[in-house]
Amino acid sequence: MNEQQPFRPKARLPRGFKDRDEAELAAETRMLDTIRRVYASYGFQALETPSLEYADALGKFLPDQDRPNEGVFSFKDDDGQWLSLRYDLTAPLARYVAENFQNLPKPFRRYQVGTVWRNEKPGPGRFREFTQFDADTVGSASPAADAELLMMFSDTLEALGLSRGEYVIKLNSRKLLDGVLEAAGVAVLDRARRGVVLRAVDKLDRLGVAGVRALLGPGRKDESGDFTKGAELSPDQVARVLAFVAPNNADTSQEAVLASLADTVSGSAIGEAGIAELREIIRILNVADYGPERVRVDSGIVRGLDYYTGAVYEAQLTFPATNEEGETVVFGSVGGGGRYDNLIARFTGQSVPAAGFSVGVSRLLSVLRARAGAEVWETEPLIIVLVLDKAAVAESFLLARDLRAAGLRAEAYVGEAGMKAQLKYADRRGAAIAVIEGGDERARGEVTLKDLALGAELAKSTEDRAAWVKDRPAQQAAKRDQIIPAIRAMLNARAR
């Protein structure tokens, strides 16, 4: 009788997820440290909430509400309660504030970094698991709170290496869109249709005017053949909404744009309130030198999440970059946020004003790493100590320990291969230098340092290699007590 063949699952990733290597993780760590310094410099404090929340606490605010599971990954706990992986960091914050309201300072200003998950249809640059880094101010209805967040948003992008002109933070207000919908005959309380309109307008930069027009009307079939039902607005209603979100005013001054928007929502109390708030935000920004080259009013920005109630903002990159497929594209949005004055009231019944923004870490990092000429945050150079004498393996580990104590990144080889295979291993690890200490070197109180990058360059047949390797030996001996300065000199030569 033959034994049953063991089950061997296919090694594969779920769609919309990816593995990340050391270089990407090191770059992300550097990015997160930079963002953290900016947020902390403004006086915001750190907070961490769990990855799982009760599904009813998260609420149903995602753009893709027509998808199964309302766009979130959920499962039932052993007590019958539905739990969901968080889809952003704002909904958990609302739960935290509601739960701890009496003990928090008002305003409460927090920042948080974490992984979020969305059960959405994956696509190029669109993942189901990604990292966000948020900052929020809870307990202030003042437009100054929005203005400060926009300043910090701008400072964060510049601290990450973006120059003015390479990004713009676009500013709008949901109250203005509410006013336009009200004037177009779409009641603010008609949340279902209003949600379809918001999701359609939020895709303006991706689908263009024609695509949004279809979604505001009967609906649209995408490239894959999937049909998305539209808001079924009348042609006149569609024209009103498009005139608001896609006006021809790119070269108009901020004041002229605000004046035009004021005319559009004239007679709507909620729309006029939105205009007044935008004027005050812009006034504060201009005085603080955060003018239209950094923050600019744009009525096409609405944000897809349904919990925003006032000012909304979105950071967009303005330069082309190369994506993972080698195509030149403009990546567009790398973060955004806005005011959500009713989110905490879901728990308490009491309105608590709040505003915040989120940097899309994964997306922005991929752009910065792909941008030609941009700084690439690499790992520290790796030094590998070869182990040639198995009887003296402890001495090799002692040498690696001394290198680490001097602030270098070093490892001793723990495999069982010989010298040739160890050097191949060091090459595959991308190590900068191999330290060779055999019995003869140890007897002389010396080590041999092998510059692995230079060795690879010497193996090439390029016309300019002679200039590249001038005054830089690929291999050299160093006294055991002089190994640290010798390695540093090699690393400095690599950097030049």
Steps between C-alpha positions, in 0.01 A plus 500: 500500500646833390524774757299811424708773339560790740322823419739760363347846471608721214735777614311813397394841632139619523416771249565850630775397743877495459818388671749772587876463510761651728567802278134601494455444873812701583380782276157493665657516846696809401186657355295427813771648721496818291122533516502430873750780562283752313180401681669503840654841427147640475416362845295199387524190721524135403212253528459138395167324459456129413470366147160343578186687603138398539346535155224731623761730660677549167179590321426490128678797345716347228479607134432143376177435688361304206760225556450192721584557868471876445867521406637357826639163606278360775445183699283384788654462846424199721238707684314579177632856469619620160859626496664690213852594403519879511470667159656826622630650825227763543204277587700329780599845627134596525435191710801577723392861557142399579625238746746734675338838443493620859871440556637656182626859461286708264606541228654153485780482244636159403702329231501131413669274247364159411397246241145519363306257283231550235302230326507688171568399144882510467672668208830665402629680810177412684556251780270343757760543775696822544646736758355835606638769728229727643481818702173626649370783714185413697294756690548818293255634244730791412623529140840561663513127581459418129756764405756355743449149363555630148823672607620178664397300193710731282797490738484120504517470121795740486679316783468186288694666219229658284562855381239769458352456159529121519184471706185693572245453779154562360232636731121491473196462727230235509264778602541655156414175326202459732388847392537411132307175543233687691472752215491213249208340681689218675403510867786486750301236691489278189819333622493211255498719190729755661751220569495391136565861394792533742659176382458605138655844547787354703606309186531815288881488478492131402199484266483856366186704438345243265535218750357708784213616279408136438513419873284802582251381241400140417833336584824382346660177379875482569776338293440161660132506410375563856205741513469761774152641549483880488322763706235534226500879513325688223716663227442842663604370841810336352592828330467691830723258688764491223502879474590507868760222519667554160499877437742661256682713757848344525674835448263706715602658830387346827267790570345479154443124543334557837283775353389271217422220744307744720279586201443129434368433852330836553175454688609174665569550871729200521686601185553856622630367834753292308618805305550697821709219650714468188565875495625490860722197436655668195551825693693321776706304248593812302613685813713198599658482151317188385362655183351346183833349393455267799125499583238588239121501487367240255129415486574163338627357828226327702671188651324165477433424867146587601571637849648837393283799590701814416843586363670219305856492372710281272872509423592432139838463332557706187804326348514184286661185641561144385270234640585134570421411137749758371225733377521876545198615698384782725417330829256765622367473855738392779284595797206701616245564770247746624250595768269235647288669768240224536708184520543492879132585546419150373614376841409784733210680335700819559660682206879522541683702233804326352735524203798301379707385208681184399819448300482195274841369601517201266394698196721803567800280576466317170496833317803642679701183447410495130561869436815566299753692707303458823671391820459126551500406866724197506601269779832559674793332318540138604837354607529120487769323698597179324553192717789301349620312807217302657706453816525877540136588424470672839783739406312592180191578706713710733623700202142557378403609851781759501379639167144535632629668816662760273162575339544287189250246367678166507435127502718192525425220253306216664482258209725205425641593157856585402655835418381520137140427593519745792612778265213412266263517797637844591444619142142376502438677830621823340774531763743789466809336646611147583741454791733204455684369803661162447757335722795672330340845531411437862861398578623828352234703683345602166183468297435535127225740391338432164299781337223298338352781290841591363575137427183480292594818317848367421339196339317722249636618170406868507696792364474712813578234761859620535379838623246334729759280675785755509677501840258238628636149543247218479676312778730608777653378824437674830635450850242350732501810721461729195213318336234759591671804337597284201138392444374856542751620242375236257137597560580870453668417169183317391291808575709732285 
